[in-house]
Amino acid sequence: EAELIRNIQDLLKRTLMQASNQMRLNRDHKEFCEMDWSDKVETYNIDDKCGKYSNQSTNIQFHPSSVKFEESASTPETWAKFSHDNIYRAEQEKLASINLRALIDNILHDTSEDMRKQCAAVNEAFAKHCEELDDTKHKLEHHLKKILKEIGYQEANIAALKQAIKDKEAPMKVAQTRLYDRSFRPNVDLCRDEAQFRLIHEVEELTESINSLKKKLLESEQTLRNLEDTRMNLEKEIAVKTNSIFIDRQKCMAHRTRYPVLVKLAGYQ
C-alpha cells in the first residue's frame, strides 16, 4: 500500500507539472489572442474614423509623408495567416486543456479507486491476521491449561513420593535397629539364623524401594521443571500474541477506519 501511494504521488506530481505547463501555454496564447484582439479593435476604430472623413470634415489636413507603404506592413495574406495561426494555436491549446482535464479526471478516479481497493485488501489482511492471532492465542491458552493441570498433578505426585520415602524411614530404622541390636548376641548365639536373613532381606528391599522412589522423585522434579519452563514460554507467547492483537486491532485498525473516502482521495474535498 505504501509503495502504491508513493507511485500515485509520483504520478500526480508529474500530472501536476503537466497541468502547470498547460496553464502556462494557455496564458501565453491568451496573451497573444488579447494582443491581437486589442490591435484589431484599435485598427477597427482607426478605419471607422477614416471611413467617416469627408471633404467637408474640419479635422483633415495635409500629410505628404504618409503617402507610402510601411516597410513592416503586412499583406492581406500574411494578416489573414497571422490571425488564423493565432486562432488555430489557441484552439489547439484549448483542445489540449480539455484532453488534459479529462486525463486528470481519469487519473484521479483510477488512483482513488486503486487506493481504496488496496485499502480494502490491507484491511482484509489485517482482519485475517488478527483471526490467526486469536486462534493461535486460544490454542496456546488451551495448552497452558493442560500444562497447569499437569503441573498440579506432578506437584501432587512429588508430594506423594516424598511422603512415601518418609513413610519407609520408620520400617528401615526398625529393621536396621534390630540388626544392630542382634549384632551384640554373645558367642555362639551370634547365629546367621532365618531371622537374620529375613532382616537383611527386608533392609535390602526397603533400600531398593527407597532408591526407586528417589529416582522417580528426581524424574518427577525434572518433569516439573520442564513443565514450568513450558508454562513460562507459553505465558510469554500468549503475552506477545495479546500485544500483537492489541497493536493490529486497537491501534492499526482504529487508524484505518479514518481512511479517506473516494471523493476526498480524488481531490474534491
NUDO-76196 format. One record per residue: residue in three letters; z, x, y of N, C-alpha, C in turn. Coordinates in steps of 0.1 Angstrom, whole numbers, plus 5000, padded with zeros to 4 digits. Layout:
N
PT   res    n_w    n_u    n_v   ca_w   ca_u   ca_v    c_w    c_u    c_v
PT   ALA      Z      X      Y      Z      X      Y      Z      X      Y
...
END
This chain:
269
PT   res    n_w    n_u    n_v   ca_w   ca_u   ca_v    c_w    c_u    c_v
PT   GLU   5000   5008   4988   5000   5000   5000   5000   5009   5013
PT   ALA   5008   5019   5012   5009   5029   5024   4995   5035   5026
PT   GLU   4988   5039   5015   4975   5045   5016   4965   5035   5021
PT   LEU   4966   5023   5017   4957   5012   5022   4959   5010   5037
PT   ILE   4971   5010   5041   4974   5008   5055   4969   5019   5064
PT   ARG   4971   5032   5059   4965   5043   5066   4950   5043   5067
PT   ASN   4944   5039   5056   4929   5038   5056   4925   5027   5066
PT   ILE   4932   5016   5066   4928   5005   5075   4931   5009   5090
PT   GLN   4942   5016   5092   4944   5022   5106   4933   5031   5110
PT   ASP   4928   5039   5101   4917   5048   5105   4904   5040   5108
PT   LEU   4902   5030   5099   4890   5021   5102   4891   5014   5115
PT   LEU   4903   5009   5118   4905   5002   5131   4903   5011   5143
PT   LYS   4908   5024   5141   4907   5033   5152   4892   5036   5155
PT   ARG   4884   5038   5143   4870   5041   5145   4863   5029   5151
PT   THR   4867   5017   5147   4861   5004   5153   4865   5003   5167
PT   LEU   4877   5007   5171   4882   5006   5185   4874   5015   5193
PT   MET   4871   5027   5188   4863   5037   5196   4849   5031   5197
PT   GLN   4844   5025   5187   4830   5019   5188   4830   5008   5198
PT   ALA   4841   5000   5198   4841   4989   5208   4842   4994   5222
PT   SER   4851   5005   5224   4852   5011   5237   4839   5017   5242
PT   ASN   4831   5023   5233   4818   5029   5237   4809   5017   5240
PT   GLN   4809   5006   5233   4800   4995   5236   4804   4989   5250
PT   MET   4817   4988   5252   4821   4983   5265   4816   4992   5277
PT   ARG   4817   5005   5274   4812   5014   5284   4797   5012   5287
PT   LEU   4789   5011   5276   4775   5008   5277   4772   4995   5284
PT   ASN   4780   4985   5281   4779   4972   5288   4781   4973   5303
PT   ARG   4792   4980   5306   4795   4982   5321   4783   4990   5328
PT   ASP   4778   5000   5321   4767   5008   5327   4755   4999   5329
PT   HIS   4751   4991   5319   4739   4982   5321   4742   4970   5330
PT   LYS   4755   4966   5331   4759   4956   5341   4757   4961   5355
PT   GLU   4761   4974   5356   4759   4980   5369   4744   4982   5373
PT   PHE   4736   4986   5363   4722   4987   5365   4716   4974   5369
PT   CYS   4720   4963   5362   4714   4950   5365   4719   4945   5379
PT   GLU   4731   4948   5382   4736   4943   5395   4729   4951   5406
PT   MET   4727   4964   5404   4720   4971   5415   4705   4966   5416
PT   ASP   4699   4963   5405   4685   4958   5405   4685   4944   5412
PT   TRP   4695   4936   5408   4696   4923   5414   4698   4924   5429
PT   SER   4707   4933   5433   4710   4935   5447   4698   4939   5455
PT   ASP   4690   4948   5449   4678   4953   5455   4668   4942   5457
PT   LYS   4667   4934   5447   4657   4923   5447   4662   4912   5457
PT   VAL   4675   4909   5458   4679   4900   5468   4676   4905   5482
PT   GLU   4679   4918   5484   4676   4924   5497   4661   4923   5500
PT   THR   4653   4926   5490   4638   4926   5491   4634   4912   5494
PT   TYR   4640   4902   5487   4636   4888   5489   4639   4884   5504
PT   ASN   4650   4888   5509   4654   4885   5523   4644   4891   5533
PT   ILE   4641   4904   5530   4631   4911   5539   4618   4904   5539
PT   ASP   4613   4901   5526   4600   4894   5525   4600   4880   5531
PT   ASP   4611   4873   5529   4613   4860   5535   4613   4861   5551
PT   LYS   4619   4871   5556   4619   4873   5570   4605   4876   5575
PT   CYS   4598   4885   5568   4585   4889   5572   4575   4877   5571
PT   GLY   4577   4868   5561   4569   4857   5560   4570   4847   5571
PT   LYS   4581   4848   5578   4584   4838   5589   4579   4844   5603
PT   TYR   4574   4856   5603   4569   4862   5616   4555   4854   5619
PT   SER   4553   4853   5632   4540   4847   5636   4537   4854   5650
PT   ASN   4525   4851   5655   4521   4856   5668   4530   4852   5679
PT   GLN   4536   4841   5677   4545   4836   5688   4559   4841   5686
PT   SER   4562   4849   5676   4575   4854   5674   4579   4864   5685
PT   THR   4591   4863   5689   4596   4871   5701   4602   4884   5697
PT   ASN   4605   4886   5684   4611   4899   5679   4601   4908   5672
PT   ILE   4589   4907   5675   4579   4916   5669   4575   4927   5679
PT   GLN   4572   4939   5674   4568   4950   5682   4559   4960   5674
PT   PHE   4554   4970   5682   4546   4980   5675   4554   4990   5667
PT   HIS   4549   4993   5655   4555   5003   5646   4543   5011   5640
PT   PRO   4537   5020   5648   4525   5027   5643   4528   5035   5630
PT   SER   4539   5041   5630   4542   5050   5618   4544   5043   5605
PT   SER   4545   5030   5605   4547   5022   5593   4535   5019   5585
PT   VAL   4523   5022   5592   4510   5019   5585   4507   5030   5575
PT   LYS   4514   5030   5564   4511   5040   5554   4519   5035   5541
PT   PHE   4515   5041   5530   4523   5039   5517   4534   5049   5515
PT   GLU   4546   5045   5513   4556   5054   5510   4554   5062   5497
PT   GLU   4557   5075   5497   4554   5083   5485   4562   5078   5473
PT   SER   4574   5073   5476   4583   5069   5465   4581   5054   5461
PT   ALA   4571   5048   5468   4569   5034   5465   4563   5032   5451
PT   SER   4568   5021   5445   4563   5018   5431   4550   5009   5432
PT   THR   4544   5008   5420   4533   4999   5419   4537   4986   5413
PT   PRO   4530   4975   5414   4534   4963   5407   4537   4965   5392
PT   GLU   4529   4974   5386   4531   4976   5372   4544   4983   5369
PT   THR   4547   4994   5377   4559   5001   5375   4571   4993   5379
PT   TRP   4569   4984   5389   4580   4975   5393   4583   4965   5382
PT   ALA   4573   4960   5376   4575   4950   5365   4581   4957   5353
PT   LYS   4576   4969   5350   4581   4976   5339   4596   4979   5341
PT   PHE   4600   4984   5353   4614   4987   5356   4623   4975   5354
PT   SER   4618   4964   5359   4626   4951   5358   4627   4947   5344
PT   HIS   4616   4948   5337   4615   4944   5323   4624   4953   5314
PT   ASP   4624   4966   5317   4632   4975   5309   4647   4973   5311
PT   ASN   4650   4970   5324   4665   4967   5327   4669   4955   5319
PT   ILE   4661   4944   5319   4665   4932   5312   4665   4934   5297
PT   TYR   4655   4942   5292   4654   4944   5278   4667   4952   5273
PT   ARG   4670   4963   5281   4682   4971   5277   4695   4963   5278
PT   ALA   4696   4954   5288   4707   4946   5289   4708   4936   5277
PT   GLU   4697   4930   5273   4697   4921   5262   4700   4928   5249
PT   GLN   4695   4941   5248   4699   4949   5236   4714   4951   5235
PT   GLU   4719   4955   5246   4734   4958   5246   4742   4945   5244
PT   LYS   4736   4934   5249   4743   4921   5247   4742   4917   5232
PT   LEU   4731   4920   5226   4730   4917   5211   4739   4926   5203
PT   ALA   4739   4939   5208   4748   4949   5201   4763   4944   5202
PT   SER   4766   4939   5214   4780   4934   5216   4783   4922   5207
PT   ILE   4773   4913   5206   4775   4901   5197   4777   4906   5182
PT   ASN   4768   4915   5178   4769   4920   5164   4782   4928   5162
PT   LEU   4786   4935   5172   4799   4943   5171   4811   4934   5170
PT   ARG   4811   4923   5178   4822   4913   5178   4822   4907   5164
PT   ALA   4811   4903   5158   4811   4897   5145   4816   4907   5135
PT   LEU   4812   4920   5136   4817   4930   5127   4832   4932   5128
PT   ILE   4837   4932   5141   4851   4933   5143   4859   4922   5137
PT   ASP   4853   4909   5139   4860   4898   5133   4860   4899   5117
PT   ASN   4849   4903   5111   4849   4905   5097   4859   4916   5092
PT   ILE   4859   4927   5100   4868   4938   5096   4883   4933   5097
PT   LEU   4886   4926   5108   4900   4921   5110   4903   4912   5098
PT   HIS   4894   4903   5095   4896   4893   5084   4898   4900   5071
PT   ASP   4888   4909   5068   4889   4916   5055   4901   4925   5053
PT   THR   4904   4932   5064   4915   4941   5063   4929   4934   5062
PT   SER   4930   4923   5069   4942   4915   5068   4943   4909   5054
PT   GLU   4932   4904   5049   4932   4899   5035   4936   4909   5025
PT   ASP   4930   4921   5027   4933   4932   5017   4948   4936   5018
PT   MET   4954   4936   5030   4968   4939   5032   4977   4929   5026
PT   ARG   4973   4916   5028   4981   4905   5022   4980   4905   5006
PT   LYS   4968   4908   5001   4967   4909   4987   4975   4921   4981
PT   GLN   4974   4932   4988   4982   4944   4984   4997   4941   4985
PT   CYS   5001   4934   4996   5015   4930   4997   5020   4921   4986
PT   ALA   5011   4912   4982   5015   4903   4970   5016   4911   4958
PT   ALA   5007   4921   4956   5007   4929   4944   5020   4938   4944
PT   VAL   5024   4943   4955   5036   4951   4956   5048   4942   4953
PT   ASN   5048   4930   4959   5059   4921   4957   5061   4917   4942
PT   GLU   5049   4915   4936   5049   4912   4922   5055   4924   4914
PT   ALA   5050   4936   4918   5056   4948   4911   5071   4949   4913
PT   PHE   5075   4946   4925   5090   4947   4928   5097   4937   4919
PT   ALA   5092   4925   4918   5098   4914   4910   5098   4918   4895
PT   LYS   5087   4923   4891   5087   4927   4877   5097   4939   4874
PT   HIS   5097   4948   4883   5106   4960   4881   5121   4955   4882
PT   CYS   5124   4945   4890   5137   4940   4891   5141   4933   4878
PT   GLU   5131   4925   4873   5134   4919   4860   5136   4929   4849
PT   GLU   5128   4940   4849   5130   4950   4839   5144   4957   4840
PT   LEU   5148   4959   4853   5161   4965   4855   5172   4955   4851
PT   ASP   5171   4942   4854   5180   4932   4849   5182   4932   4834
PT   ASP   5170   4932   4828   5170   4932   4813   5177   4944   4807
PT   THR   5173   4956   4813   5180   4968   4808   5195   4968   4811
PT   LYS   5198   4963   4822   5213   4963   4826   5220   4954   4816
PT   HIS   5214   4942   4813   5221   4933   4804   5222   4939   4790
PT   LYS   5212   4946   4786   5213   4953   4773   5224   4964   4772
PT   LEU   5224   4971   4783   5234   4982   4784   5248   4975   4785
PT   GLU   5250   4964   4792   5263   4958   4792   5267   4952   4778
PT   HIS   5257   4947   4771   5260   4942   4758   5264   4953   4749
PT   HIS   5257   4965   4750   5260   4976   4742   5274   4982   4745
PT   LEU   5277   4981   4759   5290   4986   4763   5301   4977   4757
PT   LYS   5299   4964   4756   5309   4955   4750   5312   4959   4735
PT   LYS   5301   4962   4728   5302   4967   4714   5310   4980   4714
PT   ILE   5306   4989   4723   5313   5002   4723   5328   5000   4726
PT   LEU   5331   4992   4736   5345   4989   4739   5353   4983   4727
PT   LYS   5346   4974   4720   5352   4968   4708   5354   4979   4697
PT   GLU   5344   4988   4696   5346   4999   4686   5357   5008   4690
PT   ILE   5358   5011   4703   5369   5019   4708   5382   5013   4705
PT   GLY   5384   5000   4707   5396   4994   4703   5399   4995   4688
PT   TYR   5388   4993   4680   5390   4994   4666   5395   5009   4662
PT   GLN   5388   5019   4668   5392   5033   4665   5406   5036   4669
PT   GLU   5410   5031   4681   5423   5033   4686   5434   5027   4676
PT   ALA   5431   5015   4671   5440   5009   4662   5440   5017   4649
PT   ASN   5428   5021   4645   5427   5029   4632   5434   5042   4633
PT   ILE   5434   5049   4645   5441   5061   4647   5456   5059   4647
PT   ALA   5460   5048   4653   5474   5045   4653   5479   5042   4639
PT   ALA   5471   5035   4631   5474   5032   4617   5475   5045   4608
PT   LEU   5465   5054   4611   5465   5067   4603   5478   5075   4607
PT   LYS   5481   5076   4620   5493   5083   4624   5506   5077   4618
PT   GLN   5506   5064   4617   5518   5057   4611   5518   5060   4596
PT   ALA   5506   5060   4590   5506   5063   4575   5510   5077   4572
PT   ILE   5506   5086   4581   5511   5100   4579   5526   5101   4581
PT   LYS   5531   5094   4591   5545   5094   4594   5553   5087   4582
PT   ASP   5547   5077   4576   5554   5070   4565   5555   5078   4553
PT   LYS   5546   5088   4552   5547   5097   4540   5556   5109   4542
PT   GLU   5562   5110   4554   5571   5121   4556   5584   5120   4548
PT   ALA   5589   5107   4548   5602   5105   4541   5600   5107   4526
PT   PRO   5590   5102   4519   5589   5105   4505   5587   5120   4502
PT   MET   5579   5127   4512   5578   5141   4510   5591   5148   4511
PT   LYS   5599   5144   4521   5612   5150   4522   5621   5148   4510
PT   VAL   5620   5136   4505   5628   5133   4493   5624   5141   4481
PT   ALA   5611   5142   4479   5606   5150   4467   5610   5165   4469
PT   GLN   5607   5170   4481   5610   5184   4483   5625   5187   4483
PT   THR   5633   5178   4488   5648   5180   4487   5652   5180   4473
PT   ARG   5647   5171   4464   5650   5171   4450   5647   5184   4443
PT   LEU   5635   5189   4447   5630   5201   4441   5639   5213   4445
PT   TYR   5643   5212   4458   5651   5223   4464   5665   5223   4457
PT   ASP   5671   5211   4456   5684   5210   4450   5684   5214   4435
PT   ARG   5673   5210   4428   5673   5213   4414   5670   5228   4411
PT   SER   5666   5235   4422   5664   5249   4420   5677   5257   4419
PT   PHE   5688   5250   4422   5702   5256   4421   5708   5253   4407
PT   ARG   5701   5247   4398   5707   5244   4385   5710   5258   4378
PT   PRO   5722   5258   4372   5726   5271   4366   5720   5275   4353
PT   ASN   5718   5288   4351   5714   5293   4338   5703   5286   4331
PT   VAL   5706   5283   4319   5695   5277   4311   5691   5263   4315
PT   ASP   5700   5257   4323   5697   5243   4328   5686   5243   4338
PT   LEU   5682   5255   4344   5671   5256   4353   5658   5255   4344
PT   CYS   5656   5243   4340   5646   5240   4330   5634   5233   4336
PT   ARG   5622   5237   4331   5609   5230   4336   5608   5217   4328
PT   ASP   5616   5208   4331   5616   5195   4323   5605   5186   4329
PT   GLU   5605   5174   4323   5595   5164   4328   5597   5160   4342
PT   ALA   5610   5159   4346   5613   5155   4360   5608   5165   4370
PT   GLN   5609   5178   4366   5604   5189   4375   5589   5188   4376
PT   PHE   5582   5186   4365   5567   5184   4366   5564   5172   4374
PT   ARG   5571   5161   4372   5568   5149   4380   5570   5151   4395
PT   LEU   5581   5158   4398   5584   5160   4412   5573   5169   4419
PT   ILE   5569   5180   4412   5559   5189   4417   5546   5181   4419
PT   HIS   5542   5173   4409   5530   5165   4409   5531   5155   4421
PT   GLU   5543   5149   4423   5544   5140   4434   5542   5146   4447
PT   VAL   5548   5159   4449   5546   5166   4462   5531   5169   4464
PT   GLU   5525   5173   4453   5510   5177   4454   5502   5164   4458
PT   GLU   5506   5153   4452   5499   5140   4455   5501   5137   4470
PT   LEU   5514   5138   4474   5517   5135   4488   5510   5144   4498
PT   THR   5510   5157   4494   5503   5167   4503   5488   5164   4504
PT   GLU   5482   5161   4492   5468   5158   4492   5465   5145   4500
PT   SER   5474   5135   4499   5472   5123   4506   5474   5125   4521
PT   ILE   5484   5133   4525   5486   5136   4539   5474   5143   4545
PT   ASN   5470   5153   4538   5458   5161   4542   5446   5152   4544
PT   SER   5444   5143   4534   5433   5134   4535   5434   5125   4548
PT   LEU   5446   5120   4550   5449   5112   4562   5447   5119   4575
PT   LYS   5451   5132   4575   5449   5140   4587   5434   5143   4590
PT   LYS   5427   5145   4579   5412   5147   4580   5406   5134   4586
PT   LYS   5410   5123   4580   5405   5110   4586   5409   5108   4600
PT   LEU   5421   5113   4603   5426   5112   4617   5418   5120   4627
PT   LEU   5415   5132   4622   5406   5141   4631   5392   5135   4633
PT   GLU   5387   5130   4622   5374   5123   4623   5374   5111   4632
PT   SER   5384   5103   4631   5386   5091   4639   5387   5095   4654
PT   GLU   5395   5106   4656   5397   5110   4670   5384   5116   4676
PT   GLN   5376   5123   4668   5363   5128   4672   5354   5116   4675
PT   THR   5354   5106   4666   5346   5094   4668   5350   5087   4681
PT   LEU   5364   5086   4684   5368   5080   4696   5364   5088   4708
PT   ARG   5364   5101   4708   5359   5109   4719   5344   5106   4721
PT   ASN   5337   5106   4710   5322   5103   4712   5320   5089   4718
PT   LEU   5328   5079   4713   5327   5066   4719   5331   5066   4734
PT   GLU   5341   5073   4737   5345   5074   4751   5334   5080   4760
PT   ASP   5327   5091   4755   5316   5097   4762   5305   5087   4763
PT   THR   5302   5079   4752   5291   5069   4753   5295   5058   4763
PT   ARG   5308   5054   4763   5312   5044   4773   5310   5049   4787
PT   MET   5314   5061   4790   5312   5067   4803   5297   5067   4807
PT   ASN   5289   5072   4798   5275   5072   4801   5269   5059   4803
PT   LEU   5273   5049   4795   5268   5035   4797   5273   5030   4811
PT   GLU   5285   5032   4814   5291   5027   4827   5283   5033   4839
PT   LYS   5280   5046   4838   5272   5053   4848   5258   5047   4849
PT   GLU   5252   5045   4837   5239   5040   4837   5238   5026   4843
PT   ILE   5248   5018   4839   5249   5004   4845   5251   5004   4860
PT   ALA   5259   5014   4865   5261   5015   4879   5248   5019   4886
PT   VAL   5241   5028   4880   5228   5032   4885   5218   5020   4886
PT   LYS   5217   5013   4875   5208   5001   4874   5213   4991   4885
PT   THR   5226   4989   4886   5231   4979   4896   5227   4983   4910
PT   ASN   5228   4996   4913   5224   5001   4926   5209   5000   4928
PT   SER   5202   5003   4918   5187   5002   4919   5183   4988   4922
PT   ILE   5189   4978   4915   5186   4964   4917   5190   4960   4931
PT   PHE   5201   4965   4936   5205   4962   4950   5195   4967   4960
PT   ILE   5191   4980   4958   5181   4986   4967   5168   4978   4967
PT   ASP   5163   4975   4955   5150   4969   4954   5150   4954   4958
PT   ARG   5161   4947   4954   5161   4933   4956   5167   4929   4970
PT   GLN   5178   4935   4973   5186   4931   4985   5180   4938   4998
PT   LYS   5176   4951   4996   5171   4958   5008   5156   4957   5009
PT   CYS   5148   4963   4999   5134   4963   5000   5128   4949   5001
PT   MET   5131   4941   4991   5125   4927   4991   5129   4919   5003
PT   ALA   5141   4922   5009   5145   4915   5021   5136   4919   5033
PT   HIS   5133   4932   5033   5124   4936   5044   5110   4930   5042
PT   ARG   5106   4929   5030   5092   4925   5027   5090   4910   5030
PT   THR   5101   4903   5031   5100   4888   5035   5095   4887   5049
PT   ARG   5097   4898   5057   5092   4897   5071   5078   4903   5072
PT   TYR   5071   4904   5061   5057   4910   5062   5049   4900   5071
PT   PRO   5041   4906   5080   5033   4898   5090   5024   4888   5083
PT   VAL   5021   4876   5089   5012   4866   5083   4998   4871   5086
PT   LEU   4988   4864   5080   4974   4868   5081   4970   4868   5096
PT   VAL   4974   4858   5104   4970   4857   5118   4974   4869   5126
PT   LYS   4986   4873   5123   4992   4885   5130   4985   4897   5126
PT   LEU   4983   4898   5113   4976   4910   5107   4962   4912   5113
PT   ALA   4956   4900   5116   4942   4900   5122   4942   4903   5136
PT   GLY   4954   4905   5142   4955   4908   5156   4954   4897   5166
PT   TYR   4957   4885   5161   4956   4873   5171   4970   4869   5176
PT   GLN   4980   4876   5172   4994   4873   5178   5000   4886   5182
END
